[in-house]
Amino acid sequence: MEIRNLIVKEYLESLTEKDELNKIFPILLEAQGFEILTKPTENLGLKEYGKDIVAIGDDPEDNIKKRFYFELKGGVDRNITEKKFYGKDGIQDSLSQATYNPFLSAYPQFDKLPLKVIIVHNGTIEGKIQSTLEGMFLILEKSLHETSFERWDISRLTKIFTENLFNAYLLTDDVNVRLFNKTLINLDADEHVSAEFVKLLENLLSVFQFDKKKLCTNRNNQMIFETFKLISFIVFTESKRYNNLNIAKKYLLCLLIKVWHWTLKNKLEENKFALKYFEQLYQFYFDEVLLDYFEKTLPIALKKDGLYFENGGMYEEIGYNLRSFDFLEFYVIYIKYCLTSNNNIYNKESTRLMLAEIINQNKVCMKPLLDYHSNIICSVINLFIELDDLESARNYLKVTISNLRRRKADNNFLPDANNSIENVIKFKMTGTKPIFYSDSTSPLLATIFIYIAILDLEKEYKELREFVLEKQIDLGYFVPHFGINSISKHLIEDVENDFEEQLFSKPFFNEGYQRDLSLKKIDYKNFNLNGDLSFDEFKKYVLSSKDEFEYSYRTDNAGFPLMKDLVHVFFLTPYFPDAWRAQIENLIL
């Protein structure tokens, strides 16, 4: 057996849960051109035995259009034994239910199409039961009109999957075979996404076919999209086997970013063909990966110091902070998805209480280590405001400010503006700042000052102003050149790629300028500073900047605004002023 078949066979055999087979098998059918009328997840709780999947398609055996009933046997039922053949909900029972209980459908001429019933299982069958089953097939075929039967076992599934999915694009050449193999082998070997996985994605994106710059809606391109769906599912199931859903969280985030950048680069954000498949990848990430991740981790996060890892050793002084901020960041994004979709898991009240409880139980969520953590602080406050919970927003910001001031006084520590966790670790271990550690400039504190104005915290403003002036900390935040009202567009260096194309492809986005945030009155006539800004003056100063960066995102218009949040996570890009623009508009003077 050649390496491609070995990879496919080993993967299919590894699907130890029936639910896993239920989810991947429809991908195979769609790749073969079947029109699926019902899926297993849609039939949960319904008495449709023998009809896990109902589909319409051309029979590969004779090219005749037929209706198909697929009965899937996976998990503990994957191997057909005598007990599982005759037992409750076994093969014998499934065949009876499939053939004698009609399935009602509005599909044109559905009842007039020939019927084929197929038993699908990713295992083997006992020899004596095989002859019994085939005999049953022959008897049923003689007694039923235009009805035939088949069984697809691990060998047949391996052949069909290899021919119709894996060999389509994922394993078309030895290069992709090696990349795919190395990706699976090294999934749990490194905290970063492997270079092999990135290269595999780039190889697949490079073989899409275009006609006069228009994406072809042909089988070639359909199969590439199906391959991305397959990769997503494989990485997800493998990460579950490692009992580490962080793997799927980071790898499939990379896949989403890469595919969406390709979509933007090729001006396909309005292409229905491309968007249909991207939405499937997007929904899989939220409805499968993040849903499963939070179902497993949320009960832990709600316990006292639940995100603390007791066996983390000395690293846990850093690790607990990083893990908590990472959890909080993805949780806020997931909540926003649930609240804006048809997902009924969360409502405003339960979300507000849950978010506050996670923070209260893991108080390091209010002790940022890196300047990038300003993004999470911003997201949490924005969400509390959207949930009409200004009290929690204010309390979160107050405690965060208090922690920053105390750590500076006690340990001379402020979050690293270069976002280097290595620098933070060295500082924590030695007590000496590394040469490239930066805390004399703080975009994080600049962001906090803006939210102090938004939340009307005059006392905190005065205390933090004195602290910043005393420690001589420069405040500033990054503003891209691409804003609607920008007067610096002439400074853009990369004119080949627009703002979003750069945002979704550059780990260090630098097409902009650093906007200084001043706490002093500026005497423009004499070009000098003239006293401290009062709180009311500072609020007016902040309000005057609300239109500093405004941009019409193609990503928003396509219906995927959370992709903007995800790309900031992926590249650790600090938020731009439009992240708090809506809140500034509501600022009370």
ABEGO torsion letter per residue (X at the ends): XBAAAAAAAAAAAABABAAAAAAAAAAAAAAAGBBBABBAAAABGBBABGBABBBBBBBAAAGBBBBBBBBBBBEAAABBBAAAAABBGBAAAAAAAAAABBBBBABBGAAABBBBBBBBBABBBBAAAAAAAAAAAAAAAAABBGBBBBBBBAAAAAAAAAAAAAAAAAAABAAAAAAAAAAAAAAAABABBBAAAAAAAAAAAAABBBBGGBBBBBAAAAAAAAAAAAAAAAAAAAAAAAGBAAAAAAAAAAAAAAAAAAAAAAGAAABAAAAAAAAAAAAAAAAAAAAAAAAAAAAAAABBGAABBAAAEAAAAAAAAAAAAAAAAAAAAAAAAAAABABAABBAAAAAAAAAAAAAABAAAABBABAAAAAAAAAAAAAAAAAGBAAAAAAAAAAAAAAAAAAAAAAGBBBBAAGBAAAAAAAAAAGBBBAABBAABBAAAAAAAAAAAAAGBAAAAAAAAAAAAAAGBBBBBBBBAABAABAAAAABABAABBAAAAAAABABBABBBBBBBBABBBBAAAGBBBEBBBAAAAAAAAAAAAAABBBBBAAAAAGBAAAAAAAAAAAGBBBBAAAAAAAAAABBX
